[in-house]
Amino acid sequence: MDLRLAAYAVCIEDGRVLLAHAVKPGGERTWTLPGGRVEDAEDPVNAVVREVAEETGLTGEVERLLGVDSRVVPAAERRVPGSPPLHNVGVFYAVRITGGTLRPEPNGQTAESVWTPRAEVEGLARSSLLDIGLTLALTGPATGHVAPVPVGGLIEH
């Protein structure tokens, strides 16, 4: 089984959420939160700030920890055929944008980033991570944990 530690930014401003349009292998796109893999020996707080800058062109500041999500993606549902199951541990932070200019990620997997009204998120083809991050931000569970988001329809891994 593969293990991935990742950090995700939930940026909510004036009723809008910052979304990243991720390009999957094969060219398909899905909406998700800015964020990604925590590099070797990197602190997750530093990782989420770095990922926001890389993917969106914006600078951000972590305001608080929202929670942690742990999920296993079965081998059959991995993006790369033949890969083993993936245990993804996602650390979610509330991040306040402090500057920069919105732009696509140069030579990366983020085609574009946009501010989207929260009410429009449900109608988007999106990663389950987006729903988890928004639920953590909007409900503030004391445990820092929410129920798993079912995958299907517009929601995928």
C-alpha positions as CSV (number, residue, x, y, z in Angstrom):
1,M,0.0,0.0,0.0
2,D,1.2,3.5,-0.9
3,L,1.1,6.2,1.8
4,R,0.6,9.9,1.0
5,L,0.7,12.8,3.4
6,A,-0.9,15.9,2.0
7,A,-1.9,19.4,3.2
8,Y,-4.9,21.3,1.8
9,A,-6.0,24.9,2.0
10,V,-9.6,26.0,2.6
11,C,-9.7,29.6,1.6
12,I,-13.1,31.2,2.0
13,E,-13.6,34.9,1.3
14,D,-16.8,36.9,0.9
15,G,-18.9,33.7,0.4
16,R,-16.5,32.3,-2.2
17,V,-14.0,29.4,-2.0
18,L,-10.7,29.2,-3.8
19,L,-10.7,26.2,-6.1
20,A,-8.0,24.6,-8.2
21,H,-8.9,22.8,-11.5
22,A,-6.6,19.8,-11.4
23,V,-5.6,18.0,-14.6
24,K,-5.6,14.2,-14.2
25,P,-3.6,11.8,-16.3
26,G,-5.5,11.5,-19.6
27,G,-6.5,15.2,-19.5
28,E,-9.6,15.0,-17.4
29,R,-10.1,17.8,-15.0
30,T,-11.6,17.9,-11.5
31,W,-12.1,20.8,-9.0
32,T,-10.3,20.5,-5.8
33,L,-8.7,22.5,-3.0
34,P,-5.2,24.0,-3.4
35,G,-2.8,21.7,-1.8
36,G,-0.8,18.5,-2.2
37,R,2.0,16.3,-1.1
38,V,4.1,17.2,2.0
39,E,7.7,16.8,0.9
40,D,10.3,14.8,2.9
41,A,11.1,16.6,6.2
42,E,8.6,19.4,5.4
43,D,6.2,20.7,8.0
44,P,2.5,20.5,6.7
45,V,2.0,24.2,7.5
46,N,4.9,25.1,5.2
47,A,3.6,22.6,2.6
48,V,0.2,24.1,2.4
49,V,1.6,27.7,2.0
50,R,4.0,26.4,-0.7
51,E,1.2,24.5,-2.5
52,V,-1.1,27.6,-2.5
53,A,1.7,29.7,-4.0
54,E,2.7,27.0,-6.6
55,E,-0.8,26.2,-7.8
56,T,-2.5,29.6,-7.6
57,G,0.1,32.3,-7.7
58,L,-1.3,33.6,-4.4
59,T,0.4,34.0,-1.0
60,G,-1.4,32.8,2.0
61,E,-1.2,32.6,5.8
62,V,-2.4,29.6,7.9
63,E,-5.1,30.8,10.3
64,R,-5.8,27.5,12.0
65,L,-5.9,23.7,11.7
66,L,-9.3,22.5,10.5
67,G,-8.8,18.7,10.8
68,V,-7.4,15.6,9.4
69,D,-8.9,13.1,6.9
70,S,-7.7,9.5,6.4
71,R,-8.9,7.5,3.5
72,V,-7.9,4.4,1.5
73,V,-8.3,4.6,-2.3
74,P,-8.7,1.0,-3.6
75,A,-6.2,0.0,-6.3
76,A,-9.0,-0.3,-8.9
77,E,-9.9,3.4,-8.3
78,R,-6.3,4.8,-8.5
79,R,-5.6,7.2,-11.4
80,V,-2.6,5.1,-12.5
81,P,-3.6,1.5,-13.5
82,G,-1.6,-1.2,-11.7
83,S,-0.9,1.0,-8.6
84,P,-1.5,-0.5,-5.2
85,P,-4.1,0.9,-2.8
86,L,-3.3,4.4,-1.5
87,H,-3.7,5.5,2.1
88,N,-4.1,9.3,1.8
89,V,-3.8,11.3,5.0
90,G,-4.9,14.9,4.4
91,V,-4.3,17.8,6.8
92,F,-6.7,20.7,6.2
93,Y,-6.0,24.3,7.1
94,A,-8.0,27.5,7.0
95,V,-5.8,29.8,4.9
96,R,-6.2,33.5,4.5
97,I,-5.0,34.9,1.2
98,T,-2.6,37.9,1.7
99,G,-1.4,38.8,-1.8
100,G,-0.3,37.6,-5.2
101,T,-2.1,37.3,-8.6
102,L,-4.3,34.4,-9.5
103,R,-2.7,32.3,-12.3
104,P,-2.4,28.7,-13.6
105,E,0.4,26.5,-12.2
106,P,3.4,26.7,-14.5
107,N,4.3,23.2,-15.8
108,G,2.0,21.7,-13.1
109,Q,-1.2,19.8,-12.6
110,T,-3.4,22.8,-11.9
111,A,-4.9,24.3,-15.1
112,E,-6.5,27.2,-13.4
113,S,-7.6,28.4,-10.0
114,V,-10.7,30.5,-9.4
115,W,-12.8,32.0,-6.6
116,T,-16.2,30.3,-6.8
117,P,-19.4,31.0,-4.8
118,R,-19.9,28.3,-2.2
119,A,-23.4,27.7,-3.5
120,E,-22.0,26.6,-6.9
121,V,-19.6,24.0,-5.6
122,E,-22.3,21.2,-5.4
123,G,-22.8,21.4,-9.1
124,L,-19.1,20.9,-10.0
125,A,-17.3,17.7,-10.9
126,R,-15.0,17.6,-7.8
127,S,-12.7,15.7,-5.5
128,S,-14.2,14.4,-2.3
129,L,-11.4,16.4,-0.6
130,L,-13.2,19.6,-1.5
131,D,-16.3,18.5,0.3
132,I,-14.3,17.3,3.3
133,G,-12.4,20.6,3.6
134,L,-15.6,22.7,3.3
135,T,-17.4,20.6,5.9
136,L,-14.5,20.9,8.3
137,A,-14.4,24.7,7.8
138,L,-18.2,25.2,8.1
139,T,-18.9,22.9,11.0
140,G,-15.7,23.0,13.0
141,P,-16.0,19.6,14.6
142,A,-14.2,19.3,17.9
143,T,-12.5,16.1,16.8
144,G,-11.3,17.6,13.5
145,H,-12.8,14.7,11.7
146,V,-15.9,14.4,9.5
147,A,-17.7,11.3,8.1
148,P,-16.3,10.0,4.8
149,V,-17.7,11.6,1.7
150,P,-19.3,9.0,-0.6
151,V,-17.6,8.8,-4.0
152,G,-19.9,8.8,-7.1
153,G,-21.7,11.1,-9.4
154,L,-19.9,14.4,-9.4
155,I,-17.7,13.4,-6.5
156,E,-14.5,11.4,-7.1
157,H,-11.3,10.5,-5.3
